Amino acid sequence: MGNCMAMDEETKRDRELNRELKKDFKLSANVAKLLLLGTGESGKSTIVKQMKIIHGTQDSEKEGLTAEERTTQVVTIKNNILDSIEALLTAADEFGYKYSESEAQEAKTRVSAALESSERANQYTPQLAKDVNLLWNHPTTAECVKRKNEFQFLDSAPYFLNQAEKFASPDYIPSDEDVLRARSMTTGIVTVPFEVKAKGSSSPFKFEFGGCWRSEDRKEEVDPLLPGSDSCHVHNLPE
């Protein structure tokens, strides 16, 4: 008798589990999935940002980026600026170019000290922003930019460096353009749900994208593949 009751309970749990699995499968089957493929800095995350600006996410009440999403980009933008000026200063050293004036040398010293910090973004003060602006507009830096194909230089670097002092303001809130221009490395697989609404109906779908990794044997970039998704290969987006 006890064994029969145990079997009945086990059968009941099994049936409930199967019902839940079928329900989840039906819900998942109604969601279109698009897997974005592409090498680093090809624009995968930029496409997702654009979709957020146009449609919002499935959890947001309206279109556009939330205040939190904008705020989290401040650190990324400051790091982009510092990474960019670091690349230019390193290139100047490698090319044998000099910042001869005392003012430029002092600015370079302060910027170089900030670059040594483990939390670079916190070092981005109004004074440091002025130093970055001075170095960016220096003739020596302009010569480095002419040879930018010889070193790694962010495509969005000129956009941010041209406005270096604006981003140091404590009241600064990134615009849509700022967020779209910001660059950060994607690690792992990221899934972002959207719900496109039109004419009284809505269509749920998900964007899935991730960072690429390199094959140790062939030293080539490899895209992550996810099952059950349509794929779209993203080439480098133009400015």
PyRosetta script that sets phi, psi and omega in degrees:
from pyrosetta import init, pose_from_sequence

init()
pose = pose_from_sequence("MGNCMAMDEETKRDRELNRELKKDFKLSANVAKLLLLGTGESGKSTIVKQMKIIHGTQDSEKEGLTAEERTTQVVTIKNNILDSIEALLTAADEFGYKYSESEAQEAKTRVSAALESSERANQYTPQLAKDVNLLWNHPTTAECVKRKNEFQFLDSAPYFLNQAEKFASPDYIPSDEDVLRARSMTTGIVTVPFEVKAKGSSSPFKFEFGGCWRSEDRKEEVDPLLPGSDSCHVHNLPE")
pose.set_psi(1, -45.7)
pose.set_omega(1, 179.5)
pose.set_phi(2, -62.1)
pose.set_psi(2, -40.1)
pose.set_omega(2, 179.6)
pose.set_phi(3, -63.8)
pose.set_psi(3, -37.6)
pose.set_omega(3, 179.6)
pose.set_phi(4, -64.1)
pose.set_psi(4, -41.9)
pose.set_omega(4, 179.6)
pose.set_phi(5, -65.1)
pose.set_psi(5, -40.4)
pose.set_omega(5, 178.3)
pose.set_phi(6, -62.2)
pose.set_psi(6, -40.8)
pose.set_omega(6, 179.3)
pose.set_phi(7, -65.8)
pose.set_psi(7, -39.4)
pose.set_omega(7, 179.6)
pose.set_phi(8, -62.7)
pose.set_psi(8, -42.4)
pose.set_omega(8, 179.8)
pose.set_phi(9, -65.7)
pose.set_psi(9, -41.2)
pose.set_omega(9, 179.5)
pose.set_phi(10, -65.2)
pose.set_psi(10, -41.0)
pose.set_omega(10, 178.4)
pose.set_phi(11, -65.4)
pose.set_psi(11, -40.3)
pose.set_omega(11, 178.9)
pose.set_phi(12, -62.4)
pose.set_psi(12, -44.7)
pose.set_omega(12, 179.7)
pose.set_phi(13, -65.1)
pose.set_psi(13, -38.3)
pose.set_omega(13, -180.0)
pose.set_phi(14, -63.5)
pose.set_psi(14, -42.0)
pose.set_omega(14, 179.6)
pose.set_phi(15, -66.6)
pose.set_psi(15, -40.6)
pose.set_omega(15, 178.6)
pose.set_phi(16, -63.3)
pose.set_psi(16, -40.8)
pose.set_omega(16, 179.1)
pose.set_phi(17, -64.1)
pose.set_psi(17, -42.9)
pose.set_omega(17, 179.1)
pose.set_phi(18, -63.3)
pose.set_psi(18, -38.5)
pose.set_omega(18, 177.9)
pose.set_phi(19, -63.4)
pose.set_psi(19, -42.6)
pose.set_omega(19, 179.3)
pose.set_phi(20, -64.3)
pose.set_psi(20, -40.7)
pose.set_omega(20, 179.5)
pose.set_phi(21, -63.9)
pose.set_psi(21, -42.2)
pose.set_omega(21, 178.9)
pose.set_phi(22, -65.1)
pose.set_psi(22, -39.4)
pose.set_omega(22, 179.1)
pose.set_phi(23, -63.7)
pose.set_psi(23, -46.1)
pose.set_omega(23, 179.5)
pose.set_phi(24, -63.5)
pose.set_psi(24, -37.3)
pose.set_omega(24, 179.9)
pose.set_phi(25, -64.6)
pose.set_psi(25, -42.5)
pose.set_omega(25, 179.7)
pose.set_phi(26, -64.2)
pose.set_psi(26, -41.7)
pose.set_omega(26, 179.2)
pose.set_phi(27, -64.4)
pose.set_psi(27, -42.5)
pose.set_omega(27, -179.6)
pose.set_phi(28, -66.6)
pose.set_psi(28, -35.3)
pose.set_omega(28, -178.1)
pose.set_phi(29, -66.8)
pose.set_psi(29, -23.1)
pose.set_omega(29, -179.3)
pose.set_phi(30, -86.6)
pose.set_psi(30, -3.8)
pose.set_omega(30, -179.2)
pose.set_phi(31, -102.1)
pose.set_psi(31, 119.7)
pose.set_omega(31, 177.1)
pose.set_phi(32, -76.7)
pose.set_psi(32, 134.5)
pose.set_omega(32, -179.9)
pose.set_phi(33, -116.6)
pose.set_psi(33, 133.6)
pose.set_omega(33, 178.7)
pose.set_phi(34, -124.4)
pose.set_psi(34, 119.7)
pose.set_omega(34, 179.9)
pose.set_phi(35, -96.7)
pose.set_psi(35, 120.4)
pose.set_omega(35, 178.4)
pose.set_phi(36, -91.6)
pose.set_psi(36, 124.5)
pose.set_omega(36, 179.0)
pose.set_phi(37, -114.3)
pose.set_psi(37, 149.4)
pose.set_omega(37, 177.7)
pose.set_phi(38, 164.6)
pose.set_psi(38, 160.1)
pose.set_omega(38, 179.3)
pose.set_phi(39, -74.2)
pose.set_psi(39, 174.0)
pose.set_omega(39, 178.1)
pose.set_phi(40, -58.2)
pose.set_psi(40, 139.5)
pose.set_omega(40, 179.2)
pose.set_phi(41, 62.8)
pose.set_psi(41, 24.2)
pose.set_omega(41, 177.1)
pose.set_phi(42, -85.0)
pose.set_psi(42, -14.7)
pose.set_omega(42, 175.6)
pose.set_phi(43, 111.3)
pose.set_psi(43, 16.8)
pose.set_omega(43, -178.9)
pose.set_phi(44, -62.4)
pose.set_psi(44, -52.3)
pose.set_omega(44, -178.5)
pose.set_phi(45, -69.0)
pose.set_psi(45, -26.4)
pose.set_omega(45, 177.8)
pose.set_phi(46, -65.7)
pose.set_psi(46, -39.3)
pose.set_omega(46, 177.1)
pose.set_phi(47, -61.7)
pose.set_psi(47, -42.7)
pose.set_omega(47, 179.6)
pose.set_phi(48, -64.7)
pose.set_psi(48, -40.1)
pose.set_omega(48, 176.9)
pose.set_phi(49, -61.3)
pose.set_psi(49, -42.1)
pose.set_omega(49, 179.0)
pose.set_phi(50, -61.6)
pose.set_psi(50, -39.9)
pose.set_omega(50, 178.2)
pose.set_phi(51, -65.3)
pose.set_psi(51, -37.8)
pose.set_omega(51, 177.5)
pose.set_phi(52, -63.4)
pose.set_psi(52, -41.7)
pose.set_omega(52, -179.2)
pose.set_phi(53, -64.9)
pose.set_psi(53, -40.3)
pose.set_omega(53, -176.4)
pose.set_phi(54, -78.4)
pose.set_psi(54, -44.6)
pose.set_omega(54, -171.5)
pose.set_phi(55, -114.6)
pose.set_psi(55, -16.0)
pose.set_omega(55, -169.9)
pose.set_phi(56, 73.5)
pose.set_psi(56, -178.1)
pose.set_omega(56, 177.1)
pose.set_phi(57, -102.8)
pose.set_psi(57, 174.4)
pose.set_omega(57, -178.6)
pose.set_phi(58, -62.6)
pose.set_psi(58, -28.5)
pose.set_omega(58, -177.1)
pose.set_phi(59, -90.6)
pose.set_psi(59, -11.3)
pose.set_omega(59, -178.2)
pose.set_phi(60, -87.5)
pose.set_psi(60, 152.4)
pose.set_omega(60, -176.9)
pose.set_phi(61, -85.1)
pose.set_psi(61, -19.3)
pose.set_omega(61, -179.2)
pose.set_phi(62, -147.0)
pose.set_psi(62, 169.6)
pose.set_omega(62, -179.3)
pose.set_phi(63, -69.4)
pose.set_psi(63, 160.2)
pose.set_omega(63, 175.9)
pose.set_phi(64, 98.8)
pose.set_psi(64, 169.5)
pose.set_omega(64, 179.5)
pose.set_phi(65, -79.0)
pose.set_psi(65, 145.3)
pose.set_omega(65, 176.6)
pose.set_phi(66, -80.3)
pose.set_psi(66, 164.5)
pose.set_omega(66, 178.1)
pose.set_phi(67, -60.6)
pose.set_psi(67, -37.5)
pose.set_omega(67, 179.5)
pose.set_phi(68, -66.0)
pose.set_psi(68, -41.6)
pose.set_omega(68, 179.1)
pose.set_phi(69, -63.3)
pose.set_psi(69, -36.6)
pose.set_omega(69, 177.8)
pose.set_phi(70, -68.8)
pose.set_psi(70, -44.5)
pose.set_omega(70, -177.3)
pose.set_phi(71, -62.6)
pose.set_psi(71, -38.7)
pose.set_omega(71, -178.5)
pose.set_phi(72, -67.0)
pose.set_psi(72, -17.2)
pose.set_omega(72, -179.9)
pose.set_phi(73, -83.0)
pose.set_psi(73, -12.0)
pose.set_omega(73, -177.9)
pose.set_phi(74, -60.8)
pose.set_psi(74, -47.6)
pose.set_omega(74, 179.8)
pose.set_phi(75, -62.2)
pose.set_psi(75, -42.1)
pose.set_omega(75, 179.4)
pose.set_phi(76, -60.5)
pose.set_psi(76, -43.5)
pose.set_omega(76, -179.2)
pose.set_phi(77, -64.9)
pose.set_psi(77, -44.4)
pose.set_omega(77, 178.8)
pose.set_phi(78, -63.1)
pose.set_psi(78, -39.3)
pose.set_omega(78, 177.0)
pose.set_phi(79, -66.4)
pose.set_psi(79, -36.6)
pose.set_omega(79, 176.4)
pose.set_phi(80, -60.4)
pose.set_psi(80, -42.6)
pose.set_omega(80, 179.7)
pose.set_phi(81, -63.9)
pose.set_psi(81, -47.2)
pose.set_omega(81, -177.9)
pose.set_phi(82, -68.7)
pose.set_psi(82, -38.4)
pose.set_omega(82, 176.0)
pose.set_phi(83, -62.3)
pose.set_psi(83, -38.6)
pose.set_omega(83, -177.6)
pose.set_phi(84, -69.5)
pose.set_psi(84, -45.1)
pose.set_omega(84, 180.0)
pose.set_phi(85, -69.1)
pose.set_psi(85, -32.3)
pose.set_omega(85, 176.0)
pose.set_phi(86, -63.5)
pose.set_psi(86, -43.2)
pose.set_omega(86, 178.9)
pose.set_phi(87, -61.0)
pose.set_psi(87, -38.5)
pose.set_omega(87, -179.7)
pose.set_phi(88, -70.5)
pose.set_psi(88, -41.4)
pose.set_omega(88, 179.3)
pose.set_phi(89, -66.2)
pose.set_psi(89, -40.2)
pose.set_omega(89, 177.8)
pose.set_phi(90, -64.7)
pose.set_psi(90, -41.6)
pose.set_omega(90, 179.0)
pose.set_phi(91, -63.4)
pose.set_psi(91, -41.0)
pose.set_omega(91, 179.1)
pose.set_phi(92, -59.7)
pose.set_psi(92, -42.9)
pose.set_omega(92, 178.1)
pose.set_phi(93, -63.1)
pose.set_psi(93, -43.7)
pose.set_omega(93, -178.2)
pose.set_phi(94, -68.3)
pose.set_psi(94, -33.4)
pose.set_omega(94, 179.6)
pose.set_phi(95, -83.3)
pose.set_psi(95, -8.6)
pose.set_omega(95, -179.4)
pose.set_phi(96, 80.4)
pose.set_psi(96, 20.4)
pose.set_omega(96, 178.7)
pose.set_phi(97, -86.9)
pose.set_psi(97, 146.8)
pose.set_omega(97, -176.4)
pose.set_phi(98, -121.4)
pose.set_psi(98, 149.5)
pose.set_omega(98, 169.2)
pose.set_phi(99, -102.1)
pose.set_psi(99, 95.0)
pose.set_omega(99, -167.7)
pose.set_phi(100, -78.2)
pose.set_psi(100, -37.6)
pose.set_omega(100, -175.3)
pose.set_phi(101, -65.7)
pose.set_psi(101, 145.2)
pose.set_omega(101, -178.5)
pose.set_phi(102, -61.5)
pose.set_psi(102, -38.1)
pose.set_omega(102, -179.8)
pose.set_phi(103, -63.3)
pose.set_psi(103, -42.3)
pose.set_omega(103, 179.4)
pose.set_phi(104, -69.0)
pose.set_psi(104, -37.5)
pose.set_omega(104, 178.5)
pose.set_phi(105, -64.6)
pose.set_psi(105, -41.3)
pose.set_omega(105, 178.4)
pose.set_phi(106, -65.1)
pose.set_psi(106, -41.0)
pose.set_omega(106, 178.3)
pose.set_phi(107, -63.3)
pose.set_psi(107, -43.0)
pose.set_omega(107, 179.4)
pose.set_phi(108, -62.4)
pose.set_psi(108, -39.2)
pose.set_omega(108, 179.4)
pose.set_phi(109, -63.3)
pose.set_psi(109, -44.5)
pose.set_omega(109, -179.5)
pose.set_phi(110, -67.4)
pose.set_psi(110, -41.4)
pose.set_omega(110, 179.1)
pose.set_phi(111, -65.7)
pose.set_psi(111, -42.6)
pose.set_omega(111, -180.0)
pose.set_phi(112, -62.2)
pose.set_psi(112, -37.4)
pose.set_omega(112, 178.2)
pose.set_phi(113, -65.4)
pose.set_psi(113, -41.1)
pose.set_omega(113, 179.0)
pose.set_phi(114, -65.3)
pose.set_psi(114, -34.4)
pose.set_omega(114, -178.6)
pose.set_phi(115, -68.5)
pose.set_psi(115, -19.1)
pose.set_omega(115, 178.6)
pose.set_phi(116, -78.7)
pose.set_psi(116, -14.2)
pose.set_omega(116, -178.0)
pose.set_phi(117, -72.1)
pose.set_psi(117, 145.0)
pose.set_omega(117, 177.1)
pose.set_phi(118, -74.6)
pose.set_psi(118, -18.2)
pose.set_omega(118, 176.8)
pose.set_phi(119, -121.6)
pose.set_psi(119, 75.5)
pose.set_omega(119, -173.9)
pose.set_phi(120, -57.6)
pose.set_psi(120, -43.7)
pose.set_omega(120, -174.6)
pose.set_phi(121, -57.4)
pose.set_psi(121, -34.1)
pose.set_omega(121, 179.7)
pose.set_phi(122, -68.7)
pose.set_psi(122, -18.5)
pose.set_omega(122, -180.0)
pose.set_phi(123, -86.7)
pose.set_psi(123, -5.0)
pose.set_omega(123, -174.8)
pose.set_phi(124, -82.2)
pose.set_psi(124, 79.5)
pose.set_omega(124, 179.6)
pose.set_phi(125, -90.7)
pose.set_psi(125, 168.5)
pose.set_omega(125, 175.2)
pose.set_phi(126, -55.7)
pose.set_psi(126, -37.6)
pose.set_omega(126, 178.3)
pose.set_phi(127, -65.5)
pose.set_psi(127, -43.0)
pose.set_omega(127, 179.9)
pose.set_phi(128, -66.3)
pose.set_psi(128, -36.4)
pose.set_omega(128, 177.7)
pose.set_phi(129, -62.1)
pose.set_psi(129, -38.6)
pose.set_omega(129, 176.1)
pose.set_phi(130, -64.1)
pose.set_psi(130, -39.6)
pose.set_omega(130, 178.2)
pose.set_phi(131, -63.5)
pose.set_psi(131, -43.5)
pose.set_omega(131, 179.2)
pose.set_phi(132, -62.6)
pose.set_psi(132, -42.8)
pose.set_omega(132, 179.8)
pose.set_phi(133, -62.2)
pose.set_psi(133, -42.2)
pose.set_omega(133, 179.1)
pose.set_phi(134, -62.0)
pose.set_psi(134, -46.4)
pose.set_omega(134, -179.1)
pose.set_phi(135, -67.1)
pose.set_psi(135, -39.2)
pose.set_omega(135, -179.5)
pose.set_phi(136, -63.3)
pose.set_psi(136, -36.0)
pose.set_omega(136, -178.1)
pose.set_phi(137, -91.9)
pose.set_psi(137, 7.8)
pose.set_omega(137, -179.8)
pose.set_phi(138, -79.3)
pose.set_psi(138, 143.4)
pose.set_omega(138, 178.6)
pose.set_phi(139, -56.4)
pose.set_psi(139, -33.0)
pose.set_omega(139, 179.0)
pose.set_phi(140, -63.6)
pose.set_psi(140, -41.9)
pose.set_omega(140, 178.5)
pose.set_phi(141, -65.5)
pose.set_psi(141, -38.1)
pose.set_omega(141, 178.9)
pose.set_phi(142, -60.4)
pose.set_psi(142, -36.1)
pose.set_omega(142, 177.6)
pose.set_phi(143, -67.1)
pose.set_psi(143, -36.3)
pose.set_omega(143, 177.7)
pose.set_phi(144, -65.8)
pose.set_psi(144, -41.7)
pose.set_omega(144, -178.6)
pose.set_phi(145, -61.2)
pose.set_psi(145, -34.1)
pose.set_omega(145, 178.1)
pose.set_phi(146, -61.0)
pose.set_psi(146, -22.6)
pose.set_omega(146, -178.0)
pose.set_phi(147, -113.7)
pose.set_psi(147, 28.9)
pose.set_omega(147, -174.4)
pose.set_phi(148, -64.0)
pose.set_psi(148, -18.5)
pose.set_omega(148, 176.8)
pose.set_phi(149, -72.4)
pose.set_psi(149, -7.3)
pose.set_omega(149, -178.7)
pose.set_phi(150, -97.5)
pose.set_psi(150, -2.6)
pose.set_omega(150, 177.3)
pose.set_phi(151, -149.9)
pose.set_psi(151, 165.7)
pose.set_omega(151, -177.9)
pose.set_phi(152, -77.0)
pose.set_psi(152, 120.6)
pose.set_omega(152, -176.3)
pose.set_phi(153, -140.6)
pose.set_psi(153, 121.8)
pose.set_omega(153, -177.5)
pose.set_phi(154, -57.7)
pose.set_psi(154, 138.2)
pose.set_omega(154, 178.4)
pose.set_phi(155, -63.8)
pose.set_psi(155, -27.1)
pose.set_omega(155, -178.7)
pose.set_phi(156, -92.0)
pose.set_psi(156, 0.7)
pose.set_omega(156, -176.8)
pose.set_phi(157, -56.5)
pose.set_psi(157, -49.5)
pose.set_omega(157, 180.0)
pose.set_phi(158, -58.6)
pose.set_psi(158, -37.6)
pose.set_omega(158, -179.8)
pose.set_phi(159, -59.3)
pose.set_psi(159, -47.7)
pose.set_omega(159, -177.9)
pose.set_phi(160, -75.8)
pose.set_psi(160, -40.9)
pose.set_omega(160, -177.9)
pose.set_phi(161, -66.8)
pose.set_psi(161, -30.3)
pose.set_omega(161, 177.3)
pose.set_phi(162, -68.0)
pose.set_psi(162, -17.3)
pose.set_omega(162, -179.4)
pose.set_phi(163, -123.9)
pose.set_psi(163, 29.8)
pose.set_omega(163, -170.3)
pose.set_phi(164, -51.7)
pose.set_psi(164, -40.8)
pose.set_omega(164, -174.9)
pose.set_phi(165, -73.1)
pose.set_psi(165, -28.4)
pose.set_omega(165, -179.6)
pose.set_phi(166, -61.1)
pose.set_psi(166, -37.7)
pose.set_omega(166, -173.4)
pose.set_phi(167, -76.9)
pose.set_psi(167, -7.6)
pose.set_omega(167, 179.0)
pose.set_phi(168, -89.4)
pose.set_psi(168, -7.9)
pose.set_omega(168, -179.3)
pose.set_phi(169, -67.6)
pose.set_psi(169, 135.3)
pose.set_omega(169, 178.8)
pose.set_phi(170, -65.1)
pose.set_psi(170, -19.0)
pose.set_omega(170, -179.4)
pose.set_phi(171, -95.7)
pose.set_psi(171, 4.9)
pose.set_omega(171, -174.8)
pose.set_phi(172, -67.0)
pose.set_psi(172, 129.6)
pose.set_omega(172, 174.2)
pose.set_phi(173, -124.2)
pose.set_psi(173, 123.6)
pose.set_omega(173, -177.6)
pose.set_phi(174, -60.4)
pose.set_psi(174, 138.3)
pose.set_omega(174, 174.2)
pose.set_phi(175, -82.7)
pose.set_psi(175, 173.3)
pose.set_omega(175, 176.1)
pose.set_phi(176, -57.7)
pose.set_psi(176, -42.7)
pose.set_omega(176, -179.3)
pose.set_phi(177, -62.9)
pose.set_psi(177, -41.7)
pose.set_omega(177, 178.8)
pose.set_phi(178, -59.9)
pose.set_psi(178, -45.4)
pose.set_omega(178, -178.3)
pose.set_phi(179, -64.0)
pose.set_psi(179, -42.0)
pose.set_omega(179, -180.0)
pose.set_phi(180, -65.0)
pose.set_psi(180, -32.2)
pose.set_omega(180, -178.3)
pose.set_phi(181, -81.1)
pose.set_psi(181, -20.9)
pose.set_omega(181, -177.0)
pose.set_phi(182, -65.5)
pose.set_psi(182, 141.2)
pose.set_omega(182, -178.1)
pose.set_phi(183, -123.9)
pose.set_psi(183, 130.9)
pose.set_omega(183, 175.3)
pose.set_phi(184, -144.7)
pose.set_psi(184, 151.4)
pose.set_omega(184, -178.2)
pose.set_phi(185, -77.2)
pose.set_psi(185, 131.4)
pose.set_omega(185, 177.2)
pose.set_phi(186, -91.8)
pose.set_psi(186, 127.4)
pose.set_omega(186, 177.6)
pose.set_phi(187, -116.7)
pose.set_psi(187, 139.2)
pose.set_omega(187, -179.4)
pose.set_phi(188, 73.8)
pose.set_psi(188, -164.5)
pose.set_omega(188, -179.6)
pose.set_phi(189, -105.9)
pose.set_psi(189, 129.5)
pose.set_omega(189, -179.3)
pose.set_phi(190, -112.6)
pose.set_psi(190, 131.1)
pose.set_omega(190, 177.2)
pose.set_phi(191, -117.1)
pose.set_psi(191, 125.2)
pose.set_omega(191, -179.6)
pose.set_phi(192, -123.1)
pose.set_psi(192, 115.2)
pose.set_omega(192, 180.0)
pose.set_phi(193, -82.7)
pose.set_psi(193, 139.1)
pose.set_omega(193, 176.7)
pose.set_phi(194, -128.5)
pose.set_psi(194, 160.7)
pose.set_omega(194, 174.1)
pose.set_phi(195, -140.0)
pose.set_psi(195, 104.0)
pose.set_omega(195, -178.2)
pose.set_phi(196, -84.6)
pose.set_psi(196, 121.2)
pose.set_omega(196, -177.5)
pose.set_phi(197, -106.7)
pose.set_psi(197, 132.5)
pose.set_omega(197, 178.9)
pose.set_phi(198, -157.5)
pose.set_psi(198, 131.0)
pose.set_omega(198, 176.5)
pose.set_phi(199, 53.1)
pose.set_psi(199, 46.0)
pose.set_omega(199, 175.2)
pose.set_phi(200, 79.0)
pose.set_psi(200, 0.0)
pose.set_omega(200, 178.4)
pose.set_phi(201, -122.8)
pose.set_psi(201, 167.9)
pose.set_omega(201, 179.8)
pose.set_phi(202, -138.7)
pose.set_psi(202, 148.6)
pose.set_omega(202, -179.8)
pose.set_phi(203, -126.1)
pose.set_psi(203, 109.4)
pose.set_omega(203, 179.3)
pose.set_phi(204, -79.8)
pose.set_psi(204, 140.1)
pose.set_omega(204, 172.9)
pose.set_phi(205, -156.3)
pose.set_psi(205, 169.4)
pose.set_omega(205, -177.7)
pose.set_phi(206, -130.0)
pose.set_psi(206, 139.8)
pose.set_omega(206, 169.2)
pose.set_phi(207, -98.0)
pose.set_psi(207, 132.0)
pose.set_omega(207, 175.9)
pose.set_phi(208, -124.7)
pose.set_psi(208, 128.0)
pose.set_omega(208, 178.7)
pose.set_phi(209, -151.8)
pose.set_psi(209, 164.4)
pose.set_omega(209, -178.9)
pose.set_phi(210, -161.0)
pose.set_psi(210, 171.7)
pose.set_omega(210, 178.4)
pose.set_phi(211, -74.8)
pose.set_psi(211, 155.6)
pose.set_omega(211, 176.2)
pose.set_phi(212, -92.5)
pose.set_psi(212, 156.5)
pose.set_omega(212, 174.9)
pose.set_phi(213, -128.8)
pose.set_psi(213, 166.2)
pose.set_omega(213, -175.6)
pose.set_phi(214, -104.3)
pose.set_psi(214, 138.0)
pose.set_omega(214, 174.1)
pose.set_phi(215, -71.6)
pose.set_psi(215, 127.2)
pose.set_omega(215, -178.3)
pose.set_phi(216, -66.1)
pose.set_psi(216, -30.5)
pose.set_omega(216, -177.3)
pose.set_phi(217, -80.3)
pose.set_psi(217, -45.0)
pose.set_omega(217, -173.0)
pose.set_phi(218, -103.3)
pose.set_psi(218, -4.6)
pose.set_omega(218, 178.5)
pose.set_phi(219, 52.6)
pose.set_psi(219, 42.3)
pose.set_omega(219, 178.9)
pose.set_phi(220, -122.8)
pose.set_psi(220, 158.0)
pose.set_omega(220, -179.0)
pose.set_phi(221, -81.0)
pose.set_psi(221, 135.2)
pose.set_omega(221, -176.6)
pose.set_phi(222, -121.7)
pose.set_psi(222, 133.6)
pose.set_omega(222, 178.8)
pose.set_phi(223, -87.8)
pose.set_psi(223, 140.8)
pose.set_omega(223, 174.1)
pose.set_phi(224, -73.1)
pose.set_psi(224, 142.0)
pose.set_omega(224, 179.0)
pose.set_phi(225, -116.0)
pose.set_psi(225, 136.8)
pose.set_omega(225, 178.9)
pose.set_phi(226, -118.3)
pose.set_psi(226, 139.1)
pose.set_omega(226, 179.0)
pose.set_phi(227, -72.5)
pose.set_psi(227, 152.0)
pose.set_omega(227, 173.2)
pose.set_phi(228, 75.9)
pose.set_psi(228, 20.5)
pose.set_omega(228, -179.4)
pose.set_phi(229, -129.2)
pose.set_psi(229, 144.0)
pose.set_omega(229, 167.5)
pose.set_phi(230, -77.2)
pose.set_psi(230, 147.8)
pose.set_omega(230, -175.3)
pose.set_phi(231, -115.0)
pose.set_psi(231, 151.5)
pose.set_omega(231, 176.2)
pose.set_phi(232, -138.4)
pose.set_psi(232, 119.6)
pose.set_omega(232, -178.3)
pose.set_phi(233, -88.2)
pose.set_psi(233, 124.9)
pose.set_omega(233, -176.2)
pose.set_phi(234, -100.4)
pose.set_psi(234, 121.4)
pose.set_omega(234, 173.2)
pose.set_phi(235, -91.5)
pose.set_psi(235, 166.6)
pose.set_omega(235, -177.3)
pose.set_phi(236, -55.3)
pose.set_psi(236, 125.7)
pose.set_omega(236, -179.3)
pose.set_phi(237, -79.2)
pose.set_psi(237, 139.1)
pose.set_omega(237, 179.1)
pose.set_phi(238, -72.2)
pose.set_psi(238, 160.5)
pose.set_omega(238, 178.0)
pose.set_phi(239, -65.2)
pose.dump_pdb("model.pdb")
